[in-house]
Amino acid sequence: MTITYDDFLNVDIRVGEIIEAKDFPEARRPAYQLRINFGDEIGIKKTSAQITQNYTLESLQGKYVAAVINFPPKQIGPFMSEVLVLGFMDENNNVTLVSPDKAVPLGGRLH
């Protein structure tokens, strides 16, 4: 299926910094709860991510990640997820987060 450039523009992908990561024991599959700072314009958003196989809580602190910020909020057990962090599956089918390799401003949009 092909999409138009306008279709792509409808998906608002921004960069944010993980400012807090904690265990999410209520999740059906192992996951963390993340708070991500997307800068002054967007603010801090919450999400749940099944990334426990490739990341420790400590390794996530300060990590820059890409996330879709314009999906509707989604209830995950007792937790309301506001954004979707993006990643690729590695050779073991575990998520590896998408992260810029150079410093970029928080809230910057993917082009």
C-alpha positions as CSV (number, residue, x, y, z in Angstrom):
1,M,0.0,0.0,0.0
2,T,1.3,3.4,-0.9
3,I,0.5,6.6,0.9
4,T,0.7,10.3,0.0
5,Y,3.0,12.8,1.6
6,D,-0.1,14.4,3.2
7,D,-0.8,11.0,4.8
8,F,2.7,10.9,6.3
9,L,2.3,14.5,7.6
10,N,-0.8,13.4,9.5
11,V,1.4,11.2,11.7
12,D,3.0,13.6,14.2
13,I,6.3,12.0,15.2
14,R,8.4,14.0,17.7
15,V,11.5,13.6,19.8
16,G,11.4,13.6,23.5
17,E,13.7,12.9,26.5
18,I,12.7,10.1,29.0
19,I,12.7,11.8,32.3
20,E,11.3,8.9,34.4
21,A,11.0,5.2,33.9
22,K,9.5,2.8,36.3
23,D,8.3,-0.8,36.5
24,F,4.7,-1.6,35.4
25,P,3.9,-4.7,37.3
26,E,0.1,-4.6,36.3
27,A,0.9,-5.0,32.6
28,R,0.1,-8.3,31.0
29,R,3.5,-8.5,29.4
30,P,6.7,-7.1,31.0
31,A,6.7,-3.3,30.5
32,Y,7.8,0.0,31.8
33,Q,5.9,3.2,32.4
34,L,7.7,6.2,30.9
35,R,7.4,9.9,31.3
36,I,8.8,11.8,28.3
37,N,9.5,15.5,28.0
38,F,8.7,16.9,24.6
39,G,9.7,20.4,25.4
40,D,7.7,23.5,26.3
41,E,5.2,23.4,23.4
42,I,4.0,19.8,23.9
43,G,5.0,19.1,27.5
44,I,5.4,15.9,29.4
45,K,3.5,12.8,28.2
46,K,3.2,9.2,29.6
47,T,3.4,5.9,27.8
48,S,3.8,2.2,28.5
49,A,6.5,0.3,26.6
50,Q,7.4,-3.4,26.3
51,I,11.1,-2.7,26.2
52,T,12.3,-4.6,29.4
53,Q,14.5,-7.1,27.5
54,N,16.8,-4.5,25.9
55,Y,16.7,-1.7,28.5
56,T,17.1,-1.3,32.2
57,L,15.3,1.5,34.1
58,E,18.6,3.3,34.6
59,S,19.6,3.1,30.9
60,L,16.4,4.9,29.9
61,Q,17.0,8.0,32.1
62,G,17.8,10.9,29.8
63,K,17.5,8.8,26.6
64,Y,16.0,10.7,23.5
65,V,13.3,8.7,21.7
66,A,10.9,9.2,18.8
67,A,7.2,8.9,19.5
68,V,3.8,9.4,17.8
69,I,2.1,12.1,19.8
70,N,-1.2,12.4,18.0
71,F,-2.8,9.0,18.6
72,P,-5.7,9.1,21.0
73,P,-4.9,8.1,24.6
74,K,-5.1,4.4,25.3
75,Q,-6.0,2.7,28.6
76,I,-3.6,0.0,29.5
77,G,-4.8,-1.6,32.7
78,P,-4.7,1.1,35.3
79,F,-2.5,3.3,33.2
80,M,-3.4,5.9,30.5
81,S,-0.9,5.9,27.7
82,E,-0.7,9.2,25.8
83,V,2.0,8.6,23.1
84,L,3.5,5.7,21.2
85,V,7.3,5.3,21.4
86,L,8.7,3.9,18.2
87,G,11.1,1.0,17.8
88,F,12.3,-1.9,15.6
89,M,12.4,-5.5,16.5
90,D,15.8,-7.0,17.0
91,E,16.9,-10.5,16.1
92,N,15.1,-11.8,19.2
93,N,11.8,-10.0,18.6
94,N,12.5,-7.4,21.3
95,V,12.0,-3.7,20.7
96,T,14.9,-1.4,20.1
97,L,13.9,2.2,20.5
98,V,14.3,4.8,17.7
99,S,16.7,7.5,18.9
100,P,18.5,10.3,17.2
101,D,22.3,9.9,17.0
102,K,22.9,13.7,17.5
103,A,21.5,16.3,19.8
104,V,18.2,17.7,18.6
105,P,15.7,20.1,20.2
106,L,13.0,18.5,22.4
107,G,9.7,18.3,20.5
108,G,11.4,18.4,17.1
109,R,9.3,16.8,14.4
110,L,10.4,13.9,12.2
111,H,10.8,14.9,8.5
